Amino acid sequence: MKNQETLSAARWNGGRMMKYRKAITYTTILAIIVGFYAIRSNLGQSTYPVVSAESVQLPTVNAEGIPYYLELQRQYAAASMKGYTGQPITVPSARILATKDGAKTATVKDSASGTDVLHWQNGAGAVEWEIGVPEEGLYNLEIAYKPESESSSSIFYGLQIDGKLPFAEAKSVEFLKQWQDQTFPYKKDVLGNEIRSQQEQVKEWKTMRYTDYNVSSQPIAFHLKAGKHTIRFQAVNEPMLWKSISLVAPNQIVSYKDYVKDKPRTQVDPQWFIKFEAEQLSSKSHTSIQTGTRNESQVSPDPKGRIIYNVIDGEKWKKPGEWIAWQIDVPETGWYELDTKYYQRFQGKTNVYRTVMIDGAVPFQEMLHYTFPYNDRLEIYTLQDAQGKPYQFYLGKGKHEIRMIADASLVDQAFLSLTSTISDVNTLEQELRKVTGDYGANAGDTYRTWDLDSYMPDISERLQSILDRLNLITDYLNGLNQSATTATNTIRMAAAMVEDLMEDVDKIPNKLKVFPDLKTRLSTWLDTYNDQSLTLDYLVLRAPEAKTGLKESNMVSQMAYSAGNFLRTFYQKYDTREENKKDGLEIWIGRNRDYAGLLQEMINQDFTPATGIKVNVNLMPDPNALTLSNAAGDQPDLALGVAQDTPVDFAMRGASADLKTFSDYEEVAARFNPGAMRNMNYNHGVYALPETQVFHLLFYRKSVMKGLGIEVPQTWDEVRKILPTLQEKGLSFFYPNKDYVPFFYMYGAEFYSRDGLKAAFETEEGYEAFKLWTDLFNKFDLPKDVPSFFNHFKLGDMPIGVSDYNTYLQLLSSAPEIVGDWGIAPIPGVKQADGEIARWSQNTMSSAMMLDKSDKKDKAWEFLKWWTSDAVQLQYGSEIESYYGIAYRWNTANMRALASMPWPSEDLAVIEEQNRWVKNVPNIPGGYFLSREMEFAWNRVVVNKLPPKDSLDKGAVSLEKEMVRKQKNLGILPTDNLNVETFNQPYDWGAVRQ
């Protein structure tokens, strides 16, 4: 019995030990896994030495000999210049010294204060004021102003003091407008998805202390001597009202240590906190700052499977100087801490910066360009010092404004140094090409040996200087971010290329093709160097001891959240068609949700009450859905936002309706450019109306053209004459190498016969046009492959070129550093026998088409008339621009509405002139082969060196084969006539202005 008990005990103990052993084993395995990842994580972290900003080598002046502001700051610091400490010195703006260059001004009474103010009426020319300075020192410049225009763009003026630019960045002083949501909470669609609010401008007097967050977190300091000085502002884009101009003492911002020392240690309720949603902002500086949606656990508020705008979108809040303000109410005076829930990893492991203001002032120095480290998810982060100790803010009882301003001043040193280095690389390349005589893209003469030092004795020193600067830029940025980033890895690769060149300088003439690649690599970072993207979910103001209980997402919570979202898909509705109004007009729109939501809202407010026609607007994310739905008999009545070729493609198969059958068609068609309607015509019918258009313009850098002493070319002959001057300086002219249409139409050639059944460009005019197109890239060596003309244009190595309307918007919205230094002109043309310059070009259109199977054609036509009308197009464009900013300006095809958009007057004249010369290529069966064959023909000439005429003839034969095949497929007979009308009449803007 005892043995049995002993055996039972042993078995029990053994089982228990086995049980524990399993637990110990699993725990050990888990510990090893956790330890492995912890060690790997720690091994992946390196400490990078911090390189001082002062050690980064900067160019002292720009190409025009004007110093950069950072250089002046270094000079002020070296000379220990003191700031002015006296009272503000103010000049009323109505007391002007002089007007220049056509500026139109008037003195008017401010309705609120009754004081005289200056109304700069035309936003052109220049105005000067005289101001007396009592003593030498550093001053800030303060301007009281009021915006006048409804445009979503900021207002820009250039600044001169005593007849010259005080520093290079003063070419472009930005006067911000103030915006807020028109409605909040946001409206929702039938499914419960939020619709963004339109933006409205807060029109009131503003006082701006001139600050440029590209170069400094603090207001710009001007060194002025005692005596009288002239302040001159040069208008760039818009008029506005001016109240006063003042020179004021720079603010002395205390350190956090002194800030804390000077305030009483008042206690507050230790449990108090308030969470305020970031998207519920009180105001912002730009309409382009937008709310966004995030769908993850612990986000606030939870979208619950719908589109809810619950964050500030970091991709829309990133440019220096863009600010957001929030209003909060503090219950009692005392000390508080500030938490943010944010995400930022838009540019890899790069920090971003915000200058934080409370009630219009930076509370202490540490809130200048405050660092938000990169992270992987929305993370609750308390504003804190380098040791992790939270900063505390002393706030009085009552309302306060917290403002965060995107700040890129810490990376400006690297930007200036890198742009200067790229310029030196470019200069070096051009000198090497002069020595070698090699101006092409080849690898040089591999059978020739060089003694390069005898031609360029300083070649090694110059390469070493370039290498040293690249390494220093890399070290500075890595130290700033405490991590290697995508940008620094790219610069490091470029440095390795320079090192390779230095190994044997005599081999450099055979490696000249390295230089374009080197410049491209170095330029990659320049487009986004100052992006400061930061997504914000919410902010929390709290007592230092308060526990908020707010949580972050983690792997477990996200898995549960995703499972919940998956379950919702079984019972939530996602198709707006399920909620459509019965007997309503069905419209599909090939644009994003905001465009569709705005259209539905305008329909509900205007079109339906006026006509009694109900309309259902649904998204069409995939254009192929239109083809499939038509085949299945489930098609809409109208489709908007479709590509310009689609309506005629449908018409060839009897699937789109002929709009010419409506009695008032001609009246509606008069709203558009007849040349733009050509690719919507087919076989005596018209199958769509144009909605938007993308036109081409000539872009040029004013300072570069002036420095070279060349005029903006009006014809292609003039372009060929200026190319040697550009190329001698290592500069290029840009033309999109696939755009063949302008040359053929400028020379009077046509692509198709009148009956639309044959190719028609193998004529003397066609051969001449094709030869000009290919000669530009063959004989005149225009760059054949340019990834980003926009970047090269900003950098200045392509100071002139032809590009489209989207480049124009990019320059307006994303190139503040060259505001006022670029202009537009009509594209170069070909002089005709009567002396007129033909500038024909094709506009890319989006269109609105009616489906032939619709049983509501009359109602659909009423909608098209309303939708394409002058007033509706102008209103829609204005409100879309208020959603997204000027980068999304609605480029309407309605000519009267186009001319009524808020363009700068000089730009409008150019846009109107270019849009006189619109001539689109007709769509005919097999015509989709035209671009393909033209590209093949270009390659045969430019790459394979085939004679132009032979290559073009070969393309015509191949195109005709496909046209014949398609005609047979569609049942078109050789005797049919598709009626491709000739068109050679430039658009007459006179009718629009009547």
Buried (B, 14 or more C-beta within 10 A) or exposed (E): EEEEEEEEEEEEEEEEEEEEEEEEEEEEEEEEEEEEEEEEEEEEEEEBEEBEBEEBBBBBEBEEEBBBBBBBBBEBEEEEBEBBEEEEBBBBBBBBEEBEEEBEBEEEEEEEEEEBBBBBBEBBBBBBBEBEBEEBBBBBBBBBBBBBBEBBBBBBBBBBBEEEBBBBBBBBBBBBBBBBBEEEEBEBBEBBBBBBBBBBBEEEBBEBBBBBBBBBBBBBBBBBEEEEBBBBBBBBBBBBBBBBBBBBBBEEBBEBEEBBEEEEEEEBEEEBBBBBBBBEBBBBBBBBBBBBBBBBBBBBEBBEBBBBBBBBBBEBBBBBBBBBBBEBEBEBEBBBBBBBBBBBBBBBBBBBBBBBBBEEEBBBBBBBBBBBBBEEBBBBBBBBEEEEEBBBBBBEEEEBBBBBBBBBBBBBBBBBBBBBBBBBBBEBBBBBBBBBEBEEEEEBEEEEEBEBEEBBEEBBEBBBBBBBBBBBBBBBBBBBBBBBBBBBEBBBEBBEBBBEBBEEBEBBBBBBBBBBEBBBBBBBBBBBBBBBBBBBBBBBBBBBEBEEEBEBBEEEBBEEBEEEBEEEEEEEEEEBEEEBEEEBBBBBBBBEBBBBBBBBBBBEEBBBEEBEBBBBBBBBEEBEBBBEBBEEEEBBBBBBBBEBBBBBBBBBEEBBBBBBEBEEBEEBBEBBBBBBBBBBBBBEBBBBBBBBBBBBBBBBBBBBBEEBEBEBBBBBEBBBEBBEEBBEBBBBBBBEBEBBBBBBBBBBBBBBBBBBBBBBBBBEBBBBBBBBBBBBBBEBBBBEEBEBBBBBBBBBBBBBBBBBBEBBBBBBBBBBBBBBBBBBBBBBBBBEEEEEBBBBBBBBBBBBBBBBBBEBBEBBBBBBBBBBBBEBBBBBBBBBBBBBBBBBBBBBBBBBBBBBBBBBEEBBEBBBBBBBBBBBBBBBBBBBBBBEBBBBBBBBBBEEEBEBBEBBBBBBEBBBEBBBEBBEEEEBEEEBBBBBEEBEEBBEBEEBEE
